Amino acid sequence: PYYIDLNQNLYLQAYLHSSDPNLILFVDTCVASPDPHDFNRLAYDIIRNGCVRDSSYVTYHSPYSHFARFKFNAFEFISRHSLVYLRCELVVCRLRDYSSRCYQGCVSRAKRDASS
């Protein structure tokens, strides 16, 4: 566990254990939840499908493409729960493959019409 207080910044870094310099890492989704087994009902989206949902989320540039660095601020969600879990989904792509998911950025999905 990592202990933080409300309104404290949380810095994260993910990296590939690979010596291939032609790989890039992209943070697609990062969700917080008080339940480590359910990231749907009581969940708080920090970033979803590459779209930033939390205004305190910041991406940091890394000189190495196989690193992903970002931060966000501990939010009010934490004050209502003694423990909060994070689940982040990252994508690995080929460097300079501009058709890959890593280069698409925010992907907002079209809403479906529920009418008959």
C-alpha positions in Angstrom: 0.0 0.0 0.0 0.9 3.6 -0.6 -0.5 6.1 1.9 -1.4 9.6 0.7 -3.5 12.4 2.1 -6.4 14.3 0.5 -5.2 16.8 -2.2 -1.8 15.2 -2.3 -0.3 14.5 -5.8 0.2 10.9 -6.6 3.0 10.3 -9.2 3.1 7.0 -11.1 5.4 5.5 -13.6 5.0 2.3 -15.6 7.7 0.8 -17.8 8.3 -2.2 -20.1 10.9 -4.7 -19.1 12.2 -4.8 -22.7 15.4 -3.8 -24.4 13.5 -3.1 -27.7 13.8 0.7 -28.2 11.1 0.5 -30.9 8.2 0.0 -28.4 6.1 2.7 -26.9 3.8 2.6 -23.8 0.4 4.4 -23.7 -1.9 4.9 -20.7 -5.3 4.0 -22.0 -7.4 3.7 -18.8 -6.9 4.3 -15.1 -9.7 3.8 -12.7 -10.0 4.1 -8.9 -12.3 2.0 -6.7 -12.7 1.1 -3.0 -13.3 -2.5 -4.1 -10.3 -4.3 -5.7 -12.7 -6.7 -7.5 -15.2 -4.2 -8.9 -14.0 -1.2 -11.0 -17.5 -0.5 -12.4 -20.0 0.3 -9.7 -18.2 2.6 -7.2 -15.5 3.7 -9.6 -13.8 7.0 -10.4 -12.3 7.4 -13.9 -9.0 9.2 -14.0 -8.5 8.4 -17.7 -10.7 6.3 -19.9 -10.0 5.2 -23.5 -7.2 7.8 -23.6 -9.6 10.6 -22.5 -8.6 12.5 -19.4 -11.6 12.5 -16.9 -9.8 14.1 -13.9 -8.7 17.7 -14.4 -5.6 17.1 -12.1 -4.3 14.3 -14.4 -1.0 15.3 -16.1 1.3 13.3 -18.4 5.0 13.7 -18.0 7.4 13.4 -20.9 10.0 10.7 -20.7 13.1 10.5 -22.9 12.4 6.8 -23.1 9.4 5.6 -25.1 9.0 2.5 -23.0 8.1 4.6 -19.9 4.7 6.2 -19.1 4.8 8.8 -16.4 1.7 10.7 -15.0 0.3 12.2 -11.9 -3.1 13.1 -10.5 -4.3 14.7 -7.3 -5.9 12.6 -4.4 -9.5 13.4 -4.8 -12.6 13.7 -2.6 -13.3 10.0 -3.5 -10.6 9.0 -1.1 -12.1 10.9 1.9 -15.1 8.6 1.8 -13.2 5.3 1.7 -10.3 4.1 3.9 -8.7 2.2 1.0 -8.8 3.0 -2.8 -7.4 0.7 -5.4 -6.1 1.7 -8.9 -6.4 -0.3 -12.0 -4.6 1.0 -15.1 -4.6 -0.5 -18.5 -1.7 0.3 -20.8 -1.1 -0.4 -24.4 2.2 -1.4 -26.0 2.8 -0.3 -29.7 5.5 -0.1 -32.2 7.2 3.3 -32.2 6.1 5.5 -35.1 3.2 3.2 -36.0 0.8 6.1 -36.3 -2.2 3.8 -37.0 -1.7 2.0 -33.7 -3.8 2.7 -30.5 -0.9 4.6 -28.9 -1.1 7.4 -31.4 -4.9 7.7 -31.5 -5.1 9.5 -28.2 -8.6 10.1 -26.8 -11.1 7.7 -28.3 -14.7 8.8 -27.5 -17.2 6.1 -28.4 -20.4 7.1 -30.2 -23.5 6.6 -28.1 -26.1 4.2 -29.3 -29.7 5.2 -29.9 -31.9 3.3 -27.4 -35.1 4.0 -29.2 -36.9 1.4 -31.2 
